[in-house]
């Protein structure tokens, strides 16, 4: 059974663009990174590490300092694969959509060890399930970030007309849930229990101690 590392870490490549996103808040990027206890030099620095807890805290800190309760979602929408380091390179150069999804599912957790992605193909439609490690603080902004991030990454391969069929999230609905759905181009279901039948391939339903805020993207046309 899958288990997250006891103290999951992140690589500097997972922090690409985080400094630029903080440039216009009070005190700039330096103030944000000081607040979460991470040196600004970590950004885009392969092999330089910070904890996954600090990574998640960045999103919460940005929302608080900027006063933008939708920061995580907005930051995800600004994702551009060409500026997203190794994951962006993989999706832009994938020979197939299925191959690109599998590449991201393998690669993203190596850059952010507290993140797990799983492509479940023996369902109709296929599902991309992601979850995060326990005990990483308030993950609300980060969990709002990932669906938008993944949608933009997949659109880099399939084109801007592509959208998930549906997104399910364990989070309660944000204040502007209809706007989120409009911007992601698909129905959003909040407060979801993500009841996915367990099978030998997926293994998504884990021990209660491992269950954390998570999201499920329903995907069509994997070819």
N, C-alpha and C positions, 0 to 999 in steps of 0.2 A: 504494500500500500504506500502511496506517495506521502512523503512528509517534507514540510519545509525545513530549511536549516534553522537551527535554534536562534541564530542571530543573522538573518539574511542581510546581504550587502548589495550595494549597487556599484557599477563601474562608472568612471567619469564620462564614458560615451553615452550613458543613459541620461545625462544631464544636459544634453545639447539643446540650446535655445532657452534654457532656464534663466540665464543671465539677461538676455535681451528682453524677455517677458517682464522682468523686474526693473527695467531701466527707468521707467517713468513713475514709479511709486516713491513715496517719501524716503529719502536716503538712498534710493537706487538699489541696484543689485547687491551692493556690499552690505547694506542694512538688512536685507532679507536673508542673505547667507549667514551673516553674523547671528541673526536671531535663531537660526536653526543649528548653529554650531558647525557649519560646513565651510571650508575655505573656498573662496570663489575660484581658485585655481583648479578645482576638480572638474569644471566644465570642459568637456571634449578631451579630457586627459585619460587615455587608455591606461588601465592598470591602477589608477588612483581611485580610492574607494571611499564611500560614505555608507552609513547604514540605511537599510530600507525604511526604517522608522523616520529618519531625517528626510528621506526622499518624499514620503507621504506628507510629512510635516510642512514641506515647502508649499504644497498646494493650499493647506489650511492657512498658513502664514500669509501667503499672497492674497487670499480672499479677505483676511482680516485687515491687513495693511492697506489694501487698495479699496476696501469697502465694497468689493464686487462679489456678491454671494453666488454668482454664476461663473466665477473665474475658471474652475476646472473644466466646465463645458466649453467655455469660450476658448481657452487655451488649446483644447483638443481640436476645435474647429479650425484653428490657425495652423495646424500641422500641414507640412508640405514634405512629401517623401524625399525630395531632392535635398532638403536641409535636415534630414533625420538620421544621418550617419549610417551605420551598418544596416539597421532594419530597412531604411529607405532604399538603400542600394539593392538589398535582396528583393524587395517587392517590385522595384522598377525593372529588374533584370530577370524576374522569374519567367520560366517558359510557359507556365500555366498558372491559373488562379489557384488551383489546389496546391500546386508546388509552392506558390508564394505564401499561402496561409500556413502550410506546414513549416516553411522556413522561419516565419515569424514566431510560430508556436515553439520552435526549438531555440531560437536565438534570443528573444526578449527575456526569458527567464535567466539566461546567462549574464545579461547586463543588469537585470534587477531580480535578484534571487527570491524576493518575496512575492513574485508574480508567477502565476501558473496559467497557461493557455492550453486548451485541448480541443482539437477538431474531431467531432463525432460524426462520422459519415454514414453509419448504419441507421439513420433516421431520415424521414422525409418530411420537411427539408432538413439538410444537414445543419448542425449546430456548432458554433464556436463558443466555448465556455471558458470564462476566466475567473479566477478567484485570487485572493491575496492572503498573505501569512497572517496569523493571529498576533495580537498584542503589538500593533503598530500605531496606536493612537486613533484619533478621529480621521477616518479615511473618506469622509463624505465627498470632499472636493476631488480627491484622486479617483474615486469610483465614478464620478460624473465625467471626469476627463477621458477615461479609457474608451468608452463607446464612440465618442467623437473622434478620438485619435485613430482608432482602428478603422472607422468609416472612411476617414480621409486617406489613410494608407491604402485601403483596398480600392478606393476610387483612383488612386494613382496608377493602378494596374488595369482596372476595368473601364475607367472613364467617369466623369462627373455625374453621368446619368444613373450610375449604379447606386443602389441603397440596400441595406439589409431588409429582409421581409418583415422582421419584428425584432424588438429588443426588450428583454426582460431584465429588471434590476431588483435587487433586494432592498434598495433604498426607498424611503418614502418619496412621494412626488415633490419636485421643486415647486416654487411659487409660480413659475411660468412653464409648466409641463407641456402645454400645447405648442409653445415656441420651440422647445427642445425637439418635439416630434416633427415640427415643420422643418427645422434646420437639418435634422438627420434623415428626413424623407421617409419615415416609416412609423408605424404605431409603436408606442412605448408603454410598457406595463410595469408599474412600480409596486413596491411592497410584495414582490413575487417571492414565493417559496422555492422557485426553481426546482420543481419536482421532476427530475429527470430519472427515468427508470435506470437503475444501475445495471451495467453489463460489464463483461470482462475487458472490453476495450476502453470504455470511458472511465469508470472508476471515479466519477465526479462526487458521488455521495460519500463523503469521508466521515471519520469519527467526529462526534459533536465538537470536540476541542479544536478541530481543524476548520470548522465552518466559519466563514468570514463573509463580509460584503462581497458580492459577486455579481456577474452579469452574464447574460446569455444572448448571443446574436444568432438569429435564425437566417440562414443563408441559402440562396438558390443559385443554380447554375455554376457549379464548381469548375467546370471545364475551362 
